[in-house]
Amino acid sequence: MSLVVNIYYTGRDGNAVKFAKEMMSSGLVDRIRAEEGNLRYEYFLPMDDAETVLLIDEWESDEALDLHHKSPMMQEIATLREKYHLKMRVRKFQERTK
C-alpha cells in the first residue's frame, strides 16, 4: 500500500521556484529519493499560478514516510522554506487495498 503526498509551496517573487531549485542543487532531493521507501519526489509548476510549486512525494508506506519525517533532512527543508518565506498546503492520498 503506497501513499502520495501533494505539497503546494506558495510564495512571492518567484521564491517557490527558487526553493525547488535550491532543494535540487543542494543534493537534498537526491538524498530524499535515496531514502528507503521513497518512490517519487518530483516538482511541478502549475500553469495558472506562477507563485506556486507542487511537490508530488510518494512513499511505500506510512512507516517509510514517518522515518523521513524524523530524519535530519526535515530541518533542512524547513530552513529552506523559511529562507524563501513559503506557505504550504498538503494533501495526502492513500492507496486502498481490496
VMD Tcl script that builds the backbone (N, CA, C; Angstrom):
set m [mol new atoms 294]
animate dup $m
set s [atomselect $m all]
$s set {name element resname resid chain x y z} {
  {N N MET 1 A 0.853 -1.179 0.000}
  {CA C MET 1 A 0.000 0.000 0.000}
  {C C MET 1 A 0.896 1.238 0.000}
  {N N SER 2 A 0.771 2.066 -1.027}
  {CA C SER 2 A 1.579 3.282 -1.091}
  {C C SER 2 A 0.731 4.499 -0.767}
  {N N LEU 3 A 1.417 5.610 -0.528}
  {CA C LEU 3 A 0.686 6.844 -0.302}
  {C C LEU 3 A 1.392 7.961 -1.054}
  {N N VAL 4 A 0.590 8.919 -1.483}
  {CA C VAL 4 A 1.085 10.063 -2.241}
  {C C VAL 4 A 0.743 11.319 -1.454}
  {N N VAL 5 A 1.740 12.196 -1.328}
  {CA C VAL 5 A 1.548 13.466 -0.641}
  {C C VAL 5 A 1.799 14.570 -1.657}
  {N N ASN 6 A 0.820 15.428 -1.846}
  {CA C ASN 6 A 0.979 16.612 -2.691}
  {C C ASN 6 A 1.200 17.803 -1.776}
  {N N ILE 7 A 2.319 18.479 -1.981}
  {CA C ILE 7 A 2.629 19.658 -1.179}
  {C C ILE 7 A 2.725 20.848 -2.124}
  {N N TYR 8 A 1.902 21.847 -1.871}
  {CA C TYR 8 A 1.904 23.081 -2.652}
  {C C TYR 8 A 2.680 24.128 -1.865}
  {N N TYR 9 A 3.817 24.570 -2.410}
  {CA C TYR 9 A 4.618 25.628 -1.808}
  {C C TYR 9 A 4.282 26.922 -2.537}
  {N N THR 10 A 3.865 27.932 -1.789}
  {CA C THR 10 A 3.480 29.206 -2.389}
  {C C THR 10 A 4.233 30.346 -1.727}
  {N N GLY 11 A 4.705 31.269 -2.567}
  {CA C GLY 11 A 5.439 32.423 -2.066}
  {C C GLY 11 A 5.210 33.635 -2.947}
  {N N ARG 12 A 6.211 34.497 -2.991}
  {CA C ARG 12 A 6.178 35.715 -3.815}
  {C C ARG 12 A 7.493 35.846 -4.567}
  {N N ASP 13 A 7.449 36.620 -5.631}
  {CA C ASP 13 A 8.659 36.980 -6.379}
  {C C ASP 13 A 9.469 35.770 -6.848}
  {N N GLY 14 A 8.762 34.686 -7.207}
  {CA C GLY 14 A 9.438 33.500 -7.718}
  {C C GLY 14 A 10.128 32.658 -6.660}
  {N N ASN 15 A 9.844 32.907 -5.390}
  {CA C ASN 15 A 10.542 32.204 -4.316}
  {C C ASN 15 A 10.246 30.713 -4.268}
  {N N ALA 16 A 9.067 30.291 -4.682}
  {CA C ALA 16 A 8.760 28.858 -4.666}
  {C C ALA 16 A 9.654 28.111 -5.662}
  {N N VAL 17 A 9.854 28.691 -6.829}
  {CA C VAL 17 A 10.734 28.077 -7.826}
  {C C VAL 17 A 12.180 28.110 -7.337}
  {N N LYS 18 A 12.590 29.208 -6.723}
  {CA C LYS 18 A 13.956 29.297 -6.171}
  {C C LYS 18 A 14.174 28.219 -5.111}
  {N N PHE 19 A 13.168 28.010 -4.267}
  {CA C PHE 19 A 13.231 26.967 -3.240}
  {C C PHE 19 A 13.437 25.596 -3.882}
  {N N ALA 20 A 12.614 25.260 -4.872}
  {CA C ALA 20 A 12.718 23.952 -5.522}
  {C C ALA 20 A 14.081 23.782 -6.191}
  {N N LYS 21 A 14.565 24.838 -6.819}
  {CA C LYS 21 A 15.882 24.765 -7.470}
  {C C LYS 21 A 16.986 24.546 -6.444}
  {N N GLU 22 A 16.895 25.218 -5.290}
  {CA C GLU 22 A 17.911 25.023 -4.259}
  {C C GLU 22 A 17.802 23.636 -3.636}
  {N N MET 23 A 16.598 23.131 -3.483}
  {CA C MET 23 A 16.421 21.757 -2.994}
  {C C MET 23 A 17.160 20.783 -3.909}
  {N N MET 24 A 17.050 21.007 -5.204}
  {CA C MET 24 A 17.688 20.119 -6.170}
  {C C MET 24 A 19.202 20.339 -6.225}
  {N N SER 25 A 19.634 21.590 -6.324}
  {CA C SER 25 A 21.071 21.868 -6.484}
  {C C SER 25 A 21.884 21.529 -5.233}
  {N N SER 26 A 21.248 21.560 -4.072}
  {CA C SER 26 A 21.950 21.251 -2.823}
  {C C SER 26 A 22.154 19.753 -2.618}
  {N N GLY 27 A 21.488 18.934 -3.430}
  {CA C GLY 27 A 21.571 17.489 -3.277}
  {C C GLY 27 A 20.540 16.917 -2.328}
  {N N LEU 28 A 19.749 17.787 -1.716}
  {CA C LEU 28 A 18.738 17.327 -0.766}
  {C C LEU 28 A 17.702 16.428 -1.445}
  {N N VAL 29 A 17.276 16.785 -2.637}
  {CA C VAL 29 A 16.291 15.966 -3.357}
  {C C VAL 29 A 16.863 14.573 -3.636}
  {N N ASP 30 A 18.104 14.507 -4.067}
  {CA C ASP 30 A 18.727 13.209 -4.335}
  {C C ASP 30 A 18.800 12.358 -3.068}
  {N N ARG 31 A 19.100 12.981 -1.946}
  {CA C ARG 31 A 19.161 12.245 -0.676}
  {C C ARG 31 A 17.793 11.711 -0.287}
  {N N ILE 32 A 16.753 12.513 -0.502}
  {CA C ILE 32 A 15.394 12.066 -0.179}
  {C C ILE 32 A 15.001 10.915 -1.092}
  {N N ARG 33 A 15.285 11.050 -2.373}
  {CA C ARG 33 A 14.952 9.979 -3.333}
  {C C ARG 33 A 15.671 8.670 -2.992}
  {N N ALA 34 A 16.823 8.764 -2.344}
  {CA C ALA 34 A 17.600 7.577 -1.985}
  {C C ALA 34 A 17.114 6.923 -0.694}
  {N N GLU 35 A 16.218 7.592 0.025}
  {CA C GLU 35 A 15.719 7.019 1.277}
  {C C GLU 35 A 14.915 5.760 0.995}
  {N N GLU 36 A 15.050 4.797 1.895}
  {CA C GLU 36 A 14.286 3.565 1.762}
  {C C GLU 36 A 12.793 3.883 1.808}
  {N N GLY 37 A 12.069 3.369 0.847}
  {CA C GLY 37 A 10.624 3.562 0.803}
  {C C GLY 37 A 10.155 4.721 -0.052}
  {N N ASN 38 A 11.078 5.571 -0.518}
  {CA C ASN 38 A 10.665 6.672 -1.389}
  {C C ASN 38 A 10.483 6.151 -2.806}
  {N N LEU 39 A 9.327 6.442 -3.378}
  {CA C LEU 39 A 9.010 6.004 -4.737}
  {C C LEU 39 A 9.046 7.149 -5.742}
  {N N ARG 40 A 8.836 8.363 -5.256}
  {CA C ARG 40 A 8.775 9.510 -6.168}
  {C C ARG 40 A 8.954 10.787 -5.363}
  {N N TYR 41 A 9.691 11.736 -5.938}
  {CA C TYR 41 A 9.878 13.051 -5.322}
  {C C TYR 41 A 10.142 14.005 -6.471}
  {N N GLU 42 A 9.084 14.651 -6.973}
  {CA C GLU 42 A 9.181 15.482 -8.172}
  {C C GLU 42 A 8.427 16.793 -7.996}
  {N N TYR 43 A 9.015 17.850 -8.550}
  {CA C TYR 43 A 8.403 19.175 -8.527}
  {C C TYR 43 A 7.726 19.469 -9.866}
  {N N PHE 44 A 6.594 20.189 -9.795}
  {CA C PHE 44 A 5.843 20.606 -10.981}
  {C C PHE 44 A 5.407 22.051 -10.805}
  {N N LEU 45 A 5.229 22.746 -11.924}
  {CA C LEU 45 A 4.775 24.133 -11.911}
  {C C LEU 45 A 3.353 24.213 -12.450}
  {N N PRO 46 A 2.391 24.658 -11.630}
  {CA C PRO 46 A 1.027 24.834 -12.113}
  {C C PRO 46 A 0.970 25.898 -13.224}
  {N N MET 47 A 0.228 25.632 -14.262}
  {CA C MET 47 A 0.127 26.547 -15.398}
  {C C MET 47 A -0.562 27.862 -15.042}
  {N N ASP 48 A -1.425 27.851 -14.030}
  {CA C ASP 48 A -2.215 29.042 -13.718}
  {C C ASP 48 A -1.782 29.755 -12.437}
  {N N ASP 49 A -0.596 29.397 -11.900}
  {CA C ASP 49 A -0.140 30.022 -10.654}
  {C C ASP 49 A 1.391 30.055 -10.635}
  {N N ALA 50 A 1.961 31.156 -11.088}
  {CA C ALA 50 A 3.416 31.286 -11.203}
  {C C ALA 50 A 4.119 31.352 -9.848}
  {N N GLU 51 A 3.375 31.528 -8.766}
  {CA C GLU 51 A 3.983 31.657 -7.440}
  {C C GLU 51 A 3.880 30.373 -6.612}
  {N N THR 52 A 3.494 29.271 -7.255}
  {CA C THR 52 A 3.345 28.002 -6.550}
  {C C THR 52 A 4.132 26.910 -7.256}
  {N N VAL 53 A 4.702 26.024 -6.450}
  {CA C VAL 53 A 5.341 24.814 -6.937}
  {C C VAL 53 A 4.647 23.639 -6.255}
  {N N LEU 54 A 4.350 22.607 -7.033}
  {CA C LEU 54 A 3.736 21.392 -6.499}
  {C C LEU 54 A 4.805 20.315 -6.376}
  {N N LEU 55 A 4.916 19.732 -5.200}
  {CA C LEU 55 A 5.776 18.572 -4.977}
  {C C LEU 55 A 4.875 17.346 -4.894}
  {N N ILE 56 A 5.161 16.344 -5.710}
  {CA C ILE 56 A 4.489 15.057 -5.588}
  {C C ILE 56 A 5.497 14.103 -4.962}
  {N N ASP 57 A 5.150 13.625 -3.800}
  {CA C ASP 57 A 6.018 12.843 -2.934}
  {C C ASP 57 A 5.317 11.509 -2.686}
  {N N GLU 58 A 5.899 10.382 -3.124}
  {CA C GLU 58 A 5.243 9.083 -2.981}
  {C C GLU 58 A 6.118 8.145 -2.159}
  {N N TRP 59 A 5.469 7.422 -1.245}
  {CA C TRP 59 A 6.166 6.524 -0.319}
  {C C TRP 59 A 5.505 5.153 -0.313}
  {N N GLU 60 A 6.302 4.132 -0.026}
  {CA C GLU 60 A 5.794 2.760 0.023}
  {C C GLU 60 A 4.787 2.546 1.149}
  {N N SER 61 A 4.972 3.286 2.257}
  {CA C SER 61 A 4.132 3.057 3.439}
  {C C SER 61 A 4.152 4.276 4.353}
  {N N ASP 62 A 3.216 4.275 5.291}
  {CA C ASP 62 A 3.202 5.310 6.330}
  {C C ASP 62 A 4.489 5.264 7.145}
  {N N GLU 63 A 4.977 4.057 7.395}
  {CA C GLU 63 A 6.193 3.902 8.189}
  {C C GLU 63 A 7.391 4.562 7.499}
  {N N ALA 64 A 7.502 4.367 6.187}
  {CA C ALA 64 A 8.608 4.986 5.440}
  {C C ALA 64 A 8.513 6.507 5.500}
  {N N LEU 65 A 7.302 7.030 5.363}
  {CA C LEU 65 A 7.111 8.473 5.443}
  {C C LEU 65 A 7.414 8.983 6.850}
  {N N ASP 66 A 7.000 8.230 7.863}
  {CA C ASP 66 A 7.294 8.628 9.245}
  {C C ASP 66 A 8.799 8.707 9.494}
  {N N LEU 67 A 9.549 7.739 8.970}
  {CA C LEU 67 A 11.011 7.766 9.126}
  {C C LEU 67 A 11.601 8.988 8.436}
  {N N HIS 68 A 11.073 9.317 7.255}
  {CA C HIS 68 A 11.530 10.524 6.554}
  {C C HIS 68 A 11.252 11.765 7.396}
  {N N HIS 69 A 10.055 11.835 7.984}
  {CA C HIS 69 A 9.689 12.998 8.790}
  {C C HIS 69 A 10.557 13.136 10.043}
  {N N LYS 70 A 11.141 12.037 10.517}
  {CA C LYS 70 A 12.005 12.065 11.695}
  {C C LYS 70 A 13.472 12.298 11.335}
  {N N SER 71 A 13.773 12.345 10.050}
  {CA C SER 71 A 15.166 12.477 9.618}
  {C C SER 71 A 15.648 13.924 9.751}
  {N N PRO 72 A 16.960 14.112 9.840}
  {CA C PRO 72 A 17.522 15.471 9.906}
  {C C PRO 72 A 17.212 16.298 8.656}
  {N N MET 73 A 16.881 15.637 7.556}
  {CA C MET 73 A 16.560 16.368 6.325}
  {C C MET 73 A 15.339 17.269 6.490}
  {N N MET 74 A 14.444 16.908 7.380}
  {CA C MET 74 A 13.243 17.720 7.575}
  {C C MET 74 A 13.605 19.114 8.078}
  {N N GLN 75 A 14.617 19.212 8.926}
  {CA C GLN 75 A 15.054 20.535 9.399}
  {C C GLN 75 A 15.678 21.324 8.260}
  {N N GLU 76 A 16.409 20.661 7.375}
  {CA C GLU 76 A 16.998 21.334 6.217}
  {C C GLU 76 A 15.901 21.888 5.310}
  {N N ILE 77 A 14.853 21.102 5.109}
  {CA C ILE 77 A 13.726 21.556 4.284}
  {C C ILE 77 A 13.042 22.749 4.947}
  {N N ALA 78 A 12.810 22.651 6.250}
  {CA C ALA 78 A 12.155 23.740 6.982}
  {C C ALA 78 A 12.980 25.023 6.909}
  {N N THR 79 A 14.298 24.886 7.011}
  {CA C THR 79 A 15.175 26.059 6.933}
  {C C THR 79 A 15.064 26.726 5.571}
  {N N LEU 80 A 15.056 25.933 4.507}
  {CA C LEU 80 A 14.907 26.499 3.162}
  {C C LEU 80 A 13.526 27.128 2.974}
  {N N ARG 81 A 12.511 26.466 3.500}
  {CA C ARG 81 A 11.147 27.014 3.393}
  {C C ARG 81 A 11.063 28.371 4.079}
  {N N GLU 82 A 11.689 28.506 5.231}
  {CA C GLU 82 A 11.709 29.787 5.944}
  {C C GLU 82 A 12.528 30.822 5.175}
  {N N LYS 83 A 13.661 30.408 4.619}
  {CA C LYS 83 A 14.515 31.306 3.841}
  {C C LYS 83 A 13.726 31.973 2.716}
  {N N TYR 84 A 12.853 31.204 2.075}
  {CA C TYR 84 A 12.082 31.717 0.942}
  {C C TYR 84 A 10.678 32.179 1.325}
  {N N HIS 85 A 10.358 32.172 2.612}
  {CA C HIS 85 A 9.075 32.675 3.130}
  {C C HIS 85 A 7.894 32.010 2.431}
  {N N LEU 86 A 7.884 30.672 2.444}
  {CA C LEU 86 A 6.842 29.927 1.746}
  {C C LEU 86 A 5.755 29.447 2.691}
  {N N LYS 87 A 4.553 29.364 2.158}
  {CA C LYS 87 A 3.429 28.737 2.841}
  {C C LYS 87 A 3.225 27.379 2.190}
  {N N MET 88 A 2.680 26.443 2.965}
  {CA C MET 88 A 2.452 25.087 2.462}
  {C C MET 88 A 0.987 24.710 2.573}
  {N N ARG 89 A 0.552 23.938 1.593}
  {CA C ARG 89 A -0.760 23.282 1.655}
  {C C ARG 89 A -0.509 21.825 1.302}
  {N N VAL 90 A -0.991 20.904 2.123}
  {CA C VAL 90 A -0.677 19.485 1.972}
  {C C VAL 90 A -1.952 18.677 1.778}
  {N N ARG 91 A -1.885 17.730 0.806}
  {CA C ARG 91 A -2.968 16.767 0.589}
  {C C ARG 91 A -2.335 15.392 0.540}
  {N N LYS 92 A -2.927 14.438 1.242}
  {CA C LYS 92 A -2.382 13.087 1.321}
  {C C LYS 92 A -3.401 12.104 0.749}
  {N N PHE 93 A -2.921 11.212 -0.099}
  {CA C PHE 93 A -3.767 10.196 -0.733}
  {C C PHE 93 A -3.172 8.837 -0.437}
  {N N GLN 94 A -4.014 7.903 0.010}
  {CA C GLN 94 A -3.533 6.578 0.334}
  {C C GLN 94 A -4.215 5.545 -0.553}
  {N N GLU 95 A -3.397 4.665 -1.109}
  {CA C GLU 95 A -3.919 3.582 -1.942}
  {C C GLU 95 A -4.679 2.605 -1.049}
  {N N ARG 96 A -5.825 2.203 -1.514}
  {CA C ARG 96 A -6.636 1.248 -0.744}
  {C C ARG 96 A -6.403 -0.155 -1.293}
  {N N THR 97 A -6.313 -1.109 -0.381}
  {CA C THR 97 A -6.189 -2.493 -0.808}
  {C C THR 97 A -7.567 -3.114 -0.853}
  {N N LYS 98 A -7.723 -4.040 -1.754}
  {CA C LYS 98 A -9.044 -4.685 -1.915}
  {C C LYS 98 A -9.099 -5.986 -1.169}
}
mol reanalyze $m
mol bondsrecalc $m
mol representation Tube
mol addrep $m
